[in-house]
């Protein structure tokens, strides 16, 4: 499997996905 | 005291942060592709010799100032944020951890390897290639982490936190 960080768009998409995951984790933890 | 800690501290944090992340984006969105194109016609020496070392200087020191100013802003709440001791500080705690990981990447992974790449430290071609890959991945990791970092930084204070996290 290709490393998504090798591509700029792969990096941006990985960043967006990570943001979404962390947002939901923090929102859930704050409830 | 609040004026220095929260007023000037936040101002410095944002200014240094803009320089840090701005240069990070310059490396990832501009310089990587520019060096690839320059390698094709052997014009990359100018970037490697004159641009990269200056950009790296401001990049790594801006990273350090950003982190220190962030720690100053957290002040007496530093441990509550870093160790998630109070739910109010969860968003900024995540932001602070992301910033800390990124600072580590800058000073421990990117900078020592970049010194070999630009010739500030002696290295064989094989070592340079290894350093190039490692510094590249650390830099790309920081670009990825900068997205949640900026999200949590901008969604951590007062009305912004309430709007985003309820």
N, CA and C atoms of all chains as a GROMACS GRO file, in nm:
protein
  591
    1UNK      N    1   0.084  -0.120   0.000
    1UNK     CA    2   0.000   0.000   0.000
    1UNK      C    3   0.088   0.125   0.000
    2UNK      N    4   0.048   0.223  -0.080
    2UNK     CA    5   0.126   0.346  -0.091
    2UNK      C    6   0.107   0.434   0.034
    3UNK      N    7   0.215   0.496   0.077
    3UNK     CA    8   0.206   0.585   0.192
    3UNK      C    9   0.132   0.714   0.151
    4UNK      N   10   0.018   0.746   0.215
    4UNK     CA   11  -0.056   0.866   0.174
    4UNK      C   12   0.026   0.994   0.188
    5UNK      N   13   0.127   0.992   0.277
    5UNK     CA   14   0.209   1.111   0.299
    5UNK      C   15   0.303   1.140   0.181
    6UNK      N   16   0.318   1.044   0.091
    6UNK     CA   17   0.401   1.068  -0.027
    6UNK      C   18   0.336   1.166  -0.123
    7UNK      N   19   0.202   1.175  -0.113
    7UNK     CA   20   0.133   1.270  -0.201
    7UNK      C   21   0.078   1.386  -0.117
    8UNK      N   22   0.080   1.505  -0.176
    8UNK     CA   23   0.032   1.623  -0.103
    8UNK      C   24  -0.116   1.610  -0.072
    9UNK      N   25  -0.194   1.564  -0.170
    9UNK     CA   26  -0.337   1.549  -0.146
    9UNK      C   27  -0.366   1.437  -0.048
   10UNK      N   28  -0.285   1.331  -0.051
   10UNK     CA   29  -0.298   1.223   0.048
   10UNK      C   30  -0.277   1.277   0.188
   11UNK      N   31  -0.179   1.368   0.202
   11UNK     CA   32  -0.149   1.430   0.331
   11UNK      C   33  -0.266   1.515   0.379
   12UNK      N   34  -0.322   1.595   0.288
   12UNK     CA   35  -0.434   1.682   0.323
   12UNK      C   36  -0.556   1.601   0.363
   13UNK      N   37  -0.584   1.495   0.288
   13UNK     CA   38  -0.700   1.411   0.320
   13UNK      C   39  -0.678   1.340   0.455
   14UNK      N   40  -0.555   1.290   0.477
   14UNK     CA   41  -0.524   1.226   0.605
   14UNK      C   42  -0.542   1.325   0.720
   15UNK      N   43  -0.504   1.451   0.698
   15UNK     CA   44  -0.522   1.555   0.800
   15UNK      C   45  -0.669   1.582   0.829
   16UNK      N   46  -0.750   1.584   0.724
   16UNK     CA   47  -0.894   1.607   0.742
   16UNK      C   48  -0.959   1.490   0.819
   17UNK      N   49  -0.920   1.368   0.782
   17UNK     CA   50  -0.975   1.249   0.849
   17UNK      C   51  -0.936   1.249   0.996
   18UNK      N   52  -0.808   1.279   1.023
   18UNK     CA   53  -0.760   1.284   1.161
   18UNK      C   54  -0.834   1.392   1.241
   19UNK      N   55  -0.860   1.506   1.178
   19UNK     CA   56  -0.934   1.615   1.245
   19UNK      C   57  -1.073   1.567   1.283
   20UNK      N   58  -1.138   1.500   1.189
   20UNK     CA   59  -1.274   1.450   1.213
   20UNK      C   60  -1.276   1.349   1.327
   21UNK      N   61  -1.178   1.258   1.326
   21UNK     CA   62  -1.172   1.155   1.432
   21UNK      C   63  -1.149   1.221   1.568
   22UNK      N   64  -1.049   1.310   1.576
   22UNK     CA   65  -1.016   1.373   1.704
   22UNK      C   66  -1.132   1.461   1.753
   23UNK      N   67  -1.197   1.528   1.659
   23UNK     CA   68  -1.313   1.612   1.696
   23UNK      C   69  -1.420   1.527   1.764
   24UNK      N   70  -1.451   1.412   1.704
   24UNK     CA   71  -1.555   1.327   1.761
   24UNK      C   72  -1.514   1.267   1.895
   25UNK      N   73  -1.386   1.230   1.907
   25UNK     CA   74  -1.336   1.175   2.034
   25UNK      C   75  -1.349   1.280   2.144
   26UNK      N   76  -1.304   1.404   2.115
   26UNK     CA   77  -1.308   1.510   2.216
   26UNK      C   78  -1.452   1.548   2.250
   27UNK      N   79  -1.536   1.558   2.148
   27UNK     CA   80  -1.678   1.594   2.171
   27UNK      C   81  -1.744   1.488   2.259
   28UNK      N   82  -1.716   1.361   2.230
   28UNK     CA   83  -1.773   1.252   2.310
   28UNK      C   84  -1.720   1.257   2.453
   29UNK      N   85  -1.590   1.281   2.468
   29UNK     CA   86  -1.528   1.284   2.601
   29UNK      C   87  -1.579   1.401   2.685
   30UNK      N   88  -1.619   1.510   2.619
   30UNK     CA   89  -1.664   1.629   2.693
   30UNK      C   90  -1.808   1.618   2.740
   31UNK      N   91  -1.881   1.518   2.689
   31UNK     CA   92  -2.023   1.506   2.726
   31UNK      C   93  -2.040   1.451   2.868
   32UNK      N   94  -0.058   4.150   3.476
   32UNK     CA   95  -0.004   4.015   3.448
   32UNK      C   96  -0.083   3.945   3.336
   33UNK      N   97  -0.218   3.958   3.342
   33UNK     CA   98  -0.302   3.898   3.237
   33UNK      C   99  -0.270   3.958   3.101
   34UNK      N  100  -0.236   4.088   3.101
   34UNK     CA  101  -0.203   4.154   2.974
   34UNK      C  102  -0.081   4.087   2.910
   35UNK      N  103   0.020   4.059   2.993
   35UNK     CA  104   0.142   3.996   2.940
   35UNK      C  105   0.115   3.851   2.902
   36UNK      N  106   0.054   3.776   2.996
   36UNK     CA  107   0.034   3.632   2.972
   36UNK      C  108  -0.067   3.604   2.860
   37UNK      N  109  -0.184   3.666   2.870
   37UNK     CA  110  -0.290   3.633   2.775
   37UNK      C  111  -0.294   3.726   2.653
   38UNK      N  112  -0.258   3.851   2.673
   38UNK     CA  113  -0.260   3.947   2.562
   38UNK      C  114  -0.137   3.934   2.475
   39UNK      N  115  -0.022   3.971   2.531
   39UNK     CA  116   0.103   3.963   2.453
   39UNK      C  117   0.139   3.818   2.422
   40UNK      N  118   0.113   3.730   2.518
   40UNK     CA  119   0.145   3.587   2.498
   40UNK      C  120   0.072   3.529   2.378
   41UNK      N  121  -0.058   3.559   2.367
   41UNK     CA  122  -0.135   3.504   2.255
   41UNK      C  123  -0.094   3.568   2.122
   42UNK      N  124  -0.061   3.697   2.128
   42UNK     CA  125  -0.015   3.769   2.009
   42UNK      C  126   0.113   3.703   1.956
   43UNK      N  127   0.208   3.683   2.047
   43UNK     CA  128   0.335   3.620   2.010
   43UNK      C  129   0.312   3.476   1.960
   44UNK      N  130   0.223   3.403   2.028
   44UNK     CA  131   0.191   3.266   1.991
   44UNK      C  132   0.138   3.260   1.847
   45UNK      N  133   0.048   3.351   1.814
   45UNK     CA  134  -0.011   3.352   1.679
   45UNK      C  135   0.093   3.396   1.575
   46UNK      N  136   0.170   3.501   1.606
   46UNK     CA  137   0.271   3.548   1.509
   46UNK      C  138   0.375   3.440   1.478
   47UNK      N  139   0.430   3.381   1.586
   47UNK     CA  140   0.531   3.276   1.566
   47UNK      C  141   0.468   3.155   1.498
   48UNK      N  142   0.342   3.125   1.536
   48UNK     CA  143   0.273   3.010   1.477
   48UNK      C  144   0.250   3.029   1.328
   49UNK      N  145   0.215   3.151   1.288
   49UNK     CA  146   0.197   3.180   1.144
   49UNK      C  147   0.328   3.157   1.070
   50UNK      N  148   0.438   3.204   1.131
   50UNK     CA  149   0.568   3.185   1.065
   50UNK      C  150   0.604   3.036   1.057
   51UNK      N  151   0.582   2.963   1.166
   51UNK     CA  152   0.615   2.820   1.171
   51UNK      C  153   0.533   2.742   1.066
   52UNK      N  154   0.402   2.753   1.076
   52UNK     CA  155   0.316   2.674   0.987
   52UNK      C  156   0.326   2.728   0.844
   53UNK      N  157   0.346   2.859   0.830
   53UNK     CA  158   0.364   2.916   0.697
   53UNK      C  159   0.486   2.857   0.627
   54UNK      N  160   0.596   2.848   0.701
   54UNK     CA  161   0.717   2.789   0.641
   54UNK      C  162   0.701   2.638   0.619
   55UNK      N  163   0.628   2.572   0.709
   55UNK     CA  164   0.600   2.430   0.690
   55UNK      C  165   0.523   2.409   0.560
   56UNK      N  166   0.424   2.495   0.534
   56UNK     CA  167   0.347   2.485   0.411
   56UNK      C  168   0.432   2.523   0.290
   57UNK      N  169   0.523   2.620   0.310
   57UNK     CA  170   0.614   2.653   0.200
   57UNK      C  171   0.696   2.529   0.162
   58UNK      N  172   0.753   2.460   0.262
   58UNK     CA  173   0.833   2.341   0.232
   58UNK      C  174   0.750   2.236   0.158
   59UNK      N  175   0.628   2.211   0.209
   59UNK     CA  176   0.548   2.101   0.156
   59UNK      C  177   0.471   2.134   0.029
   60UNK      N  178   0.422   2.258   0.020
   60UNK     CA  179   0.340   2.293  -0.097
   60UNK      C  180   0.423   2.352  -0.210
   61UNK      N  181   0.544   2.403  -0.177
   61UNK     CA  182   0.624   2.472  -0.280
   61UNK      C  183   0.760   2.405  -0.302
   62UNK      N  184   0.840   2.397  -0.195
   62UNK     CA  185   0.981   2.361  -0.215
   62UNK      C  186   1.004   2.216  -0.262
   63UNK      N  187   0.924   2.122  -0.209
   63UNK     CA  188   0.944   1.981  -0.249
   63UNK      C  189   0.929   1.966  -0.401
   64UNK      N  190   0.820   2.021  -0.455
   64UNK     CA  191   0.798   2.012  -0.600
   64UNK      C  192   0.898   2.097  -0.678
   65UNK      N  193   0.936   2.213  -0.620
   65UNK     CA  194   1.033   2.300  -0.688
   65UNK      C  195   1.167   2.229  -0.701
   66UNK      N  196   1.210   2.158  -0.596
   66UNK     CA  197   1.338   2.087  -0.602
   66UNK      C  198   1.333   1.971  -0.701
   67UNK      N  199   1.215   1.907  -0.708
   67UNK     CA  200   1.199   1.798  -0.806
   67UNK      C  201   1.215   1.853  -0.948
   68UNK      N  202   1.149   1.965  -0.975
   68UNK     CA  203   1.158   2.028  -1.108
   68UNK      C  204   1.299   2.078  -1.135
   69UNK      N  205   1.363   2.133  -1.030
   69UNK     CA  206   1.499   2.188  -1.046
   69UNK      C  207   1.601   2.078  -1.071
   70UNK      N  208   1.575   1.958  -1.018
   70UNK     CA  209   1.668   1.846  -1.037
   70UNK      C  210   1.677   1.810  -1.185
   71UNK      N  211   1.566   1.833  -1.258
   71UNK     CA  212   1.562   1.797  -1.400
   71UNK      C  213   1.656   1.884  -1.484
   72UNK      N  214   1.673   2.012  -1.444
   72UNK     CA  215   1.763   2.097  -1.523
   72UNK      C  216   1.880   2.153  -1.439
   73UNK      N  217   1.909   2.084  -1.328
   73UNK     CA  218   2.023   2.120  -1.243
   73UNK      C  219   2.024   2.264  -1.196
   74UNK      N  220   1.908   2.314  -1.152
   74UNK     CA  221   1.902   2.452  -1.103
   74UNK      C  222   1.864   2.457  -0.954
   75UNK      N  223   1.873   2.343  -0.888
   75UNK     CA  224   1.830   2.337  -0.749
   75UNK      C  225   1.929   2.390  -0.647
   76UNK      N  226   2.054   2.410  -0.690
   76UNK     CA  227   2.159   2.450  -0.595
   76UNK      C  228   2.126   2.579  -0.522
   77UNK      N  229   2.067   2.674  -0.594
   77UNK     CA  230   2.032   2.802  -0.532
   77UNK      C  231   1.934   2.786  -0.417
   78UNK      N  232   1.835   2.699  -0.438
   78UNK     CA  233   1.735   2.675  -0.334
   78UNK      C  234   1.802   2.607  -0.214
   79UNK      N  235   1.878   2.502  -0.243
   79UNK     CA  236   1.942   2.425  -0.136
   79UNK      C  237   2.043   2.509  -0.058
   80UNK      N  238   2.117   2.594  -0.132
   80UNK     CA  239   2.225   2.669  -0.068
   80UNK      C  240   2.177   2.798  -0.001
   81UNK      N  241   2.087   2.871  -0.069
   81UNK     CA  242   2.053   3.004  -0.018
   81UNK      C  243   1.914   3.012   0.048
   82UNK      N  244   1.818   2.938  -0.004
   82UNK     CA  245   1.681   2.951   0.050
   82UNK      C  246   1.657   2.857   0.167
   83UNK      N  247   1.684   2.728   0.147
   83UNK     CA  248   1.650   2.628   0.249
   83UNK      C  249   1.712   2.657   0.386
   84UNK      N  250   1.842   2.688   0.396
   84UNK     CA  251   1.899   2.712   0.530
   84UNK      C  252   1.833   2.830   0.603
   85UNK      N  253   1.800   2.937   0.527
   85UNK     CA  254   1.734   3.052   0.590
   85UNK      C  255   1.592   3.016   0.633
   86UNK      N  256   1.521   2.946   0.546
   86UNK     CA  257   1.385   2.904   0.580
   86UNK      C  258   1.387   2.811   0.701
   87UNK      N  259   1.485   2.720   0.706
   87UNK     CA  260   1.495   2.627   0.818
   87UNK      C  261   1.527   2.698   0.949
   88UNK      N  262   1.607   2.804   0.942
   88UNK     CA  263   1.641   2.880   1.063
   88UNK      C  264   1.515   2.938   1.126
   89UNK      N  265   1.438   3.012   1.044
   89UNK     CA  266   1.316   3.075   1.097
   89UNK      C  267   1.212   2.971   1.134
   90UNK      N  268   1.208   2.862   1.059
   90UNK     CA  269   1.112   2.753   1.082
   90UNK      C  270   1.131   2.692   1.221
   91UNK      N  271   1.255   2.654   1.253
   91UNK     CA  272   1.275   2.582   1.380
   91UNK      C  273   1.265   2.674   1.501
   92UNK      N  274   1.311   2.801   1.485
   92UNK     CA  275   1.300   2.892   1.599
   92UNK      C  276   1.158   2.941   1.617
   93UNK      N  277   1.085   2.957   1.508
   93UNK     CA  278   0.943   2.995   1.520
   93UNK      C  279   0.866   2.883   1.591
   94UNK      N  280   0.903   2.758   1.562
   94UNK     CA  281   0.839   2.644   1.629
   94UNK      C  282   0.862   2.650   1.780
   95UNK      N  283   0.987   2.678   1.819
   95UNK     CA  284   1.020   2.685   1.961
   95UNK      C  285   0.946   2.800   2.030
   96UNK      N  286   0.944   2.917   1.965
   96UNK     CA  287   0.876   3.034   2.025
   96UNK      C  288   0.725   3.008   2.035
   97UNK      N  289   0.668   2.945   1.931
   97UNK     CA  290   0.525   2.914   1.933
   97UNK      C  291   0.491   2.827   2.054
   98UNK      N  292   0.571   2.723   2.074
   98UNK     CA  293   0.544   2.630   2.185
   98UNK      C  294   0.560   2.702   2.320
   99UNK      N  295   0.666   2.780   2.334
   99UNK     CA  296   0.690   2.848   2.462
   99UNK      C  297   0.581   2.951   2.492
  100UNK      N  298   0.539   3.025   2.388
  100UNK     CA  299   0.432   3.123   2.408
  100UNK      C  300   0.300   3.051   2.441
  101UNK      N  301   0.279   2.933   2.381
  101UNK     CA  302   0.160   2.853   2.412
  101UNK      C  303   0.162   2.809   2.558
  102UNK      N  304   0.280   2.767   2.604
  102UNK     CA  305   0.294   2.725   2.744
  102UNK      C  306   0.268   2.844   2.838
  103UNK      N  307   0.314   2.963   2.795
  103UNK     CA  308   0.291   3.084   2.874
  103UNK      C  309   0.142   3.114   2.885
  104UNK      N  310   0.070   3.099   2.775
  104UNK     CA  311  -0.075   3.126   2.776
  104UNK      C  312  -0.146   3.026   2.869
  105UNK      N  313  -0.107   2.899   2.859
  105UNK     CA  314  -0.172   2.798   2.946
  105UNK      C  315  -0.143   2.828   3.093
  106UNK      N  316  -0.020   2.874   3.120
  106UNK     CA  317   0.016   2.916   3.255
  106UNK      C  318  -0.020   2.815   3.362
  107UNK      N  319  -0.103   2.860   3.457
  107UNK     CA  320  -0.140   2.774   3.570
  107UNK      C  321  -0.228   2.657   3.529
  108UNK      N  322  -0.280   2.661   3.404
  108UNK     CA  323  -0.365   2.551   3.355
  108UNK      C  324  -0.287   2.451   3.269
  109UNK      N  325  -0.155   2.468   3.265
  109UNK     CA  326  -0.070   2.385   3.180
  109UNK      C  327  -0.095   2.235   3.203
  110UNK      N  328  -0.090   2.194   3.328
  110UNK     CA  329  -0.104   2.051   3.358
  110UNK      C  330  -0.248   2.002   3.339
  111UNK      N  331  -0.345   2.089   3.370
  111UNK     CA  332  -0.486   2.052   3.347
  111UNK      C  333  -0.509   2.023   3.198
  112UNK      N  334  -0.444   2.104   3.112
  112UNK     CA  335  -0.460   2.086   2.967
  112UNK      C  336  -0.383   1.964   2.919
  113UNK      N  337  -0.258   1.955   2.957
  113UNK     CA  338  -0.173   1.847   2.905
  113UNK      C  339  -0.215   1.708   2.954
  114UNK      N  340  -0.268   1.702   3.076
  114UNK     CA  341  -0.306   1.572   3.131
  114UNK      C  342  -0.458   1.552   3.135
  115UNK      N  343  -0.529   1.638   3.060
  115UNK     CA  344  -0.675   1.624   3.045
  115UNK      C  345  -0.745   1.610   3.180
  116UNK      N  346  -0.712   1.701   3.273
  116UNK     CA  347  -0.767   1.692   3.408
  116UNK      C  348  -0.905   1.758   3.420
  117UNK      N  349  -0.941   1.842   3.322
  117UNK     CA  350  -1.069   1.912   3.328
  117UNK      C  351  -1.126   1.918   3.186
  118UNK      N  352  -1.253   1.881   3.169
  118UNK     CA  353  -1.306   1.867   3.033
  118UNK      C  354  -1.302   1.998   2.953
  119UNK      N  355  -1.310   2.112   3.022
  119UNK     CA  356  -1.301   2.241   2.952
  119UNK      C  357  -1.171   2.252   2.872
  120UNK      N  358  -1.068   2.187   2.923
  120UNK     CA  359  -0.936   2.198   2.860
  120UNK      C  360  -0.906   2.083   2.762
  121UNK      N  361  -1.001   1.996   2.737
  121UNK     CA  362  -0.976   1.886   2.642
  121UNK      C  363  -0.936   1.938   2.503
  122UNK      N  364  -1.013   2.032   2.446
  122UNK     CA  365  -0.974   2.077   2.311
  122UNK      C  366  -0.833   2.137   2.305
  123UNK      N  367  -0.802   2.226   2.399
  123UNK     CA  368  -0.668   2.288   2.395
  123UNK      C  369  -0.562   2.185   2.434
  124UNK      N  370  -0.601   2.086   2.515
  124UNK     CA  371  -0.506   1.980   2.552
  124UNK      C  372  -0.464   1.899   2.429
  125UNK      N  373  -0.564   1.866   2.344
  125UNK     CA  374  -0.532   1.793   2.221
  125UNK      C  375  -0.444   1.880   2.131
  126UNK      N  376  -0.479   2.009   2.119
  126UNK     CA  377  -0.398   2.102   2.040
  126UNK      C  378  -0.256   2.111   2.093
  127UNK      N  379  -0.243   2.117   2.226
  127UNK     CA  380  -0.111   2.128   2.287
  127UNK      C  381  -0.027   2.003   2.261
  128UNK      N  382  -0.090   1.886   2.268
  128UNK     CA  383  -0.017   1.762   2.240
  128UNK      C  384   0.027   1.755   2.094
  129UNK      N  385  -0.064   1.795   2.004
  129UNK     CA  386  -0.028   1.794   1.862
  129UNK      C  387   0.090   1.888   1.836
  130UNK      N  388   0.085   2.007   1.898
  130UNK     CA  389   0.194   2.104   1.883
  130UNK      C  390   0.325   2.051   1.939
  131UNK      N  391   0.316   1.978   2.050
  131UNK     CA  392   0.436   1.922   2.112
  131UNK      C  393   0.498   1.813   2.025
  132UNK      N  394   0.413   1.728   1.968
  132UNK     CA  395   0.463   1.623   1.877
  132UNK      C  396   0.530   1.688   1.756
  133UNK      N  397   0.467   1.795   1.705
  133UNK     CA  398   0.523   1.864   1.589
  133UNK      C  399   0.656   1.932   1.621
  134UNK      N  400   0.665   1.990   1.742
  134UNK     CA  401   0.791   2.052   1.784
  134UNK      C  402   0.902   1.947   1.791
  135UNK      N  403   0.866   1.830   1.846
  135UNK     CA  404   0.961   1.718   1.853
  135UNK      C  405   1.008   1.681   1.711
  136UNK      N  406   0.914   1.670   1.619
  136UNK     CA  407   0.949   1.637   1.480
  136UNK      C  408   1.046   1.739   1.421
  137UNK      N  409   1.021   1.868   1.451
  137UNK     CA  410   1.106   1.973   1.396
  137UNK      C  411   1.249   1.961   1.448
  138UNK      N  412   1.264   1.952   1.580
  138UNK     CA  413   1.398   1.961   1.639
  138UNK      C  414   1.473   1.827   1.642
  139UNK      N  415   1.398   1.716   1.649
  139UNK     CA  416   1.465   1.586   1.663
  139UNK      C  417   1.473   1.511   1.530
  140UNK      N  418   1.374   1.531   1.442
  140UNK     CA  419   1.377   1.456   1.315
  140UNK      C  420   1.413   1.542   1.195
  141UNK      N  421   1.345   1.657   1.180
  141UNK     CA  422   1.365   1.737   1.059
  141UNK      C  423   1.501   1.807   1.059
  142UNK      N  424   1.529   1.884   1.162
  142UNK     CA  425   1.650   1.967   1.164
  142UNK      C  426   1.780   1.887   1.156
  143UNK      N  427   1.802   1.785   1.240
  143UNK     CA  428   1.929   1.709   1.230
  143UNK      C  429   1.947   1.645   1.092
  144UNK      N  430   1.836   1.600   1.032
  144UNK     CA  431   1.847   1.538   0.900
  144UNK      C  432   1.866   1.641   0.789
  145UNK      N  433   1.802   1.757   0.803
  145UNK     CA  434   1.821   1.863   0.704
  145UNK      C  435   1.965   1.913   0.703
  146UNK      N  436   2.029   1.913   0.820
  146UNK     CA  437   2.169   1.958   0.827
  146UNK      C  438   2.257   1.870   0.738
  147UNK      N  439   2.226   1.740   0.736
  147UNK     CA  440   2.302   1.649   0.648
  147UNK      C  441   2.269   1.677   0.502
  148UNK      N  442   2.141   1.701   0.474
  148UNK     CA  443   2.097   1.719   0.335
  148UNK      C  444   2.160   1.845   0.274
  149UNK      N  445   2.161   1.956   0.350
  149UNK     CA  446   2.214   2.081   0.293
  149UNK      C  447   2.366   2.094   0.311
  150UNK      N  448   2.427   1.992   0.372
  150UNK     CA  449   2.574   1.990   0.379
  150UNK      C  450   2.634   2.061   0.499
  151UNK      N  451   2.552   2.093   0.600
  151UNK     CA  452   2.606   2.156   0.720
  151UNK      C  453   2.676   2.054   0.809
  152UNK      N  454   2.640   1.927   0.789
  152UNK     CA  455   2.704   1.816   0.859
  152UNK      C  456   2.748   1.716   0.753
  153UNK      N  457   2.870   1.664   0.768
  153UNK     CA  458   2.923   1.569   0.669
  153UNK      C  459   2.840   1.441   0.669
  154UNK      N  460   2.808   1.392   0.548
  154UNK     CA  461   2.731   1.269   0.537
  154UNK      C  462   2.758   1.204   0.401
  155UNK      N  463   2.753   1.071   0.400
  155UNK     CA  464   2.771   0.999   0.274
  155UNK      C  465   2.642   1.014   0.192
  156UNK      N  466   2.649   0.978   0.064
  156UNK     CA  467   2.530   0.987  -0.022
  156UNK      C  468   2.417   0.900   0.032
  157UNK      N  469   2.457   0.782   0.084
  157UNK     CA  470   2.356   0.690   0.138
  157UNK      C  471   2.288   0.752   0.261
  158UNK      N  472   2.369   0.813   0.348
  158UNK     CA  473   2.313   0.879   0.467
  158UNK      C  474   2.223   0.995   0.427
  159UNK      N  475   2.266   1.069   0.324
  159UNK     CA  476   2.185   1.182   0.276
  159UNK      C  477   2.049   1.136   0.225
  160UNK      N  478   2.050   1.025   0.150
  160UNK     CA  479   1.924   0.972   0.098
  160UNK      C  480   1.831   0.929   0.210
  161UNK      N  481   1.888   0.865   0.312
  161UNK     CA  482   1.811   0.822   0.428
  161UNK      C  483   1.752   0.944   0.499
  162UNK      N  484   1.837   1.045   0.518
  162UNK     CA  485   1.795   1.169   0.586
  162UNK      C  486   1.686   1.240   0.508
  163UNK      N  487   1.700   1.238   0.375
  163UNK     CA  488   1.602   1.304   0.288
  163UNK      C  489   1.464   1.243   0.310
  164UNK      N  490   1.460   1.110   0.313
  164UNK     CA  491   1.333   1.038   0.330
  164UNK      C  492   1.272   1.064   0.468
  165UNK      N  493   1.357   1.057   0.570
  165UNK     CA  494   1.312   1.076   0.708
  165UNK      C  495   1.260   1.218   0.730
  166UNK      N  496   1.337   1.316   0.682
  166UNK     CA  497   1.296   1.457   0.699
  166UNK      C  498   1.167   1.484   0.621
  167UNK      N  499   1.158   1.425   0.503
  167UNK     CA  500   1.038   1.442   0.420
  167UNK      C  501   0.914   1.388   0.493
  168UNK      N  502   0.925   1.265   0.546
  168UNK     CA  503   0.810   1.204   0.613
  168UNK      C  504   0.772   1.280   0.741
  169UNK      N  505   0.874   1.327   0.815
  169UNK     CA  506   0.846   1.404   0.936
  169UNK      C  507   0.777   1.535   0.901
  170UNK      N  508   0.820   1.597   0.792
  170UNK     CA  509   0.762   1.722   0.747
  170UNK      C  510   0.618   1.701   0.699
  171UNK      N  511   0.596   1.593   0.626
  171UNK     CA  512   0.461   1.561   0.580
  171UNK      C  513   0.370   1.526   0.698
  172UNK      N  514   0.426   1.456   0.797
  172UNK     CA  515   0.349   1.423   0.917
  172UNK      C  516   0.304   1.552   0.986
  173UNK      N  517   0.396   1.649   0.994
  173UNK     CA  518   0.361   1.777   1.056
  173UNK      C  519   0.254   1.851   0.976
  174UNK      N  520   0.260   1.841   0.844
  174UNK     CA  521   0.157   1.905   0.761
  174UNK      C  522   0.021   1.843   0.790
  175UNK      N  523   0.020   1.709   0.801
  175UNK     CA  524  -0.104   1.639   0.834
  175UNK      C  525  -0.154   1.682   0.973
  176UNK      N  526  -0.062   1.683   1.072
  176UNK     CA  527  -0.100   1.717   1.210
  176UNK      C  528  -0.141   1.864   1.223
  177UNK      N  529  -0.090   1.950   1.134
  177UNK     CA  530  -0.122   2.093   1.144
  177UNK      C  531  -0.272   2.117   1.126
  178UNK      N  532  -0.339   2.027   1.054
  178UNK     CA  533  -0.482   2.049   1.029
  178UNK      C  534  -0.565   2.034   1.156
  179UNK      N  535  -0.555   1.918   1.228
  179UNK     CA  536  -0.625   1.914   1.357
  179UNK      C  537  -0.569   2.014   1.458
  180UNK      N  538  -0.438   2.040   1.452
  180UNK     CA  539  -0.378   2.138   1.544
  180UNK      C  540  -0.449   2.273   1.531
  181UNK      N  541  -0.461   2.324   1.408
  181UNK     CA  542  -0.523   2.455   1.388
  181UNK      C  543  -0.673   2.450   1.420
  182UNK      N  544  -0.734   2.336   1.395
  182UNK     CA  545  -0.876   2.321   1.430
  182UNK      C  546  -0.895   2.337   1.581
  183UNK      N  547  -0.814   2.264   1.659
  183UNK     CA  548  -0.831   2.268   1.805
  183UNK      C  549  -0.785   2.401   1.863
  184UNK      N  550  -0.684   2.463   1.802
  184UNK     CA  551  -0.638   2.593   1.851
  184UNK      C  552  -0.746   2.699   1.831
  185UNK      N  553  -0.811   2.695   1.715
  185UNK     CA  554  -0.911   2.799   1.688
  185UNK      C  555  -1.046   2.766   1.752
  186UNK      N  556  -1.063   2.643   1.799
  186UNK     CA  557  -1.192   2.605   1.858
  186UNK      C  558  -1.181   2.588   2.010
  187UNK      N  559  -1.079   2.650   2.070
  187UNK     CA  560  -1.054   2.623   2.212
  187UNK      C  561  -1.095   2.734   2.307
  188UNK      N  562  -1.124   2.851   2.255
  188UNK     CA  563  -1.149   2.961   2.348
  188UNK      C  564  -1.293   3.009   2.349
  189UNK      N  565  -1.349   3.028   2.468
  189UNK     CA  566  -1.477   3.094   2.491
  189UNK      C  567  -1.588   3.057   2.395
  190UNK      N  568  -1.638   3.158   2.322
  190UNK     CA  569  -1.754   3.136   2.234
  190UNK      C  570  -1.723   3.035   2.124
  191UNK      N  571  -1.594   3.027   2.084
  191UNK     CA  572  -1.557   2.934   1.977
  191UNK      C  573  -1.570   2.790   2.025
  192UNK      N  574  -1.527   2.764   2.148
  192UNK     CA  575  -1.536   2.629   2.204
  192UNK      C  576  -1.683   2.590   2.220
  193UNK      N  577  -1.764   2.684   2.269
  193UNK     CA  578  -1.907   2.656   2.288
  193UNK      C  579  -1.973   2.626   2.152
  194UNK      N  580  -1.936   2.703   2.050
  194UNK     CA  581  -1.996   2.682   1.917
  194UNK      C  582  -1.959   2.548   1.858
  195UNK      N  583  -1.834   2.504   1.882
  195UNK     CA  584  -1.786   2.380   1.819
  195UNK      C  585  -1.816   2.256   1.902
  196UNK      N  586  -1.800   2.268   2.034
  196UNK     CA  587  -1.814   2.149   2.118
  196UNK      C  588  -1.940   2.151   2.205
  197UNK      N  589  -2.016   2.260   2.198
  197UNK     CA  590  -2.142   2.268   2.273
  197UNK      C  591  -2.122   2.305   2.420
   0.00000   0.00000   0.00000
